[in-house]
Amino acid sequence: MEQKFFVTCLMVKNGEILMLQKEKGRHIGSWLFPGGEIKDHESPLDTVKREILRDTGLSLNNLELRGIVHFMMQPNPEDDVLAKTTLYVFYSEDFSGEQTASNKGKLEWIPLDEIWDRPVGRNDKLFVPPMLEKQQVTFARFYHNRDKTLVRYLID
């Protein structure tokens, strides 16, 4: 089974959240939260700090884990999982530095009540709200078939 690991950070200040509109690669045109792929030698915490600094110019001073999300490709519920992506979702209101342009797309501070008015990642509307509202870790599992259609999901 193929496995990949990613991080993202929900960076909030003054009722707004930092989002990135992807200009290249996967999810082009979508508004996502900054982050990236975990390298073999890194922890999720090391990765989120590195990716946020690289993509935004901002240093995370204090952050907390808000969720762990598993995305699985499984043609049918009785079949083996063919691929799995794990996403560690962090949250921070404490960061510093000078925001810079990202080489992944356009960065913009979006009012929290306008996030869902934009084209976002296909499952974000399901798992991000509890992570913004609760101050505890949320666990989620999403099962997709080969054509990436959501078949079922569980959020704990």
SULMO-V294297 format. One record per helix or strand. SS is the DSSP state (~ for helix, > for strand). FROM is the first residue (numbers start at 1). TO is the last residue. Records with the same first field share a line. If there is no record, write none. Layout:
SS=FROM-TO  FROM-TO
//
This chain:
>=2-13  16-22  31-32  35-37  59-73  83-96  105-111  120-120  138-144  150-155
~=44-56  112-117  124-133
//
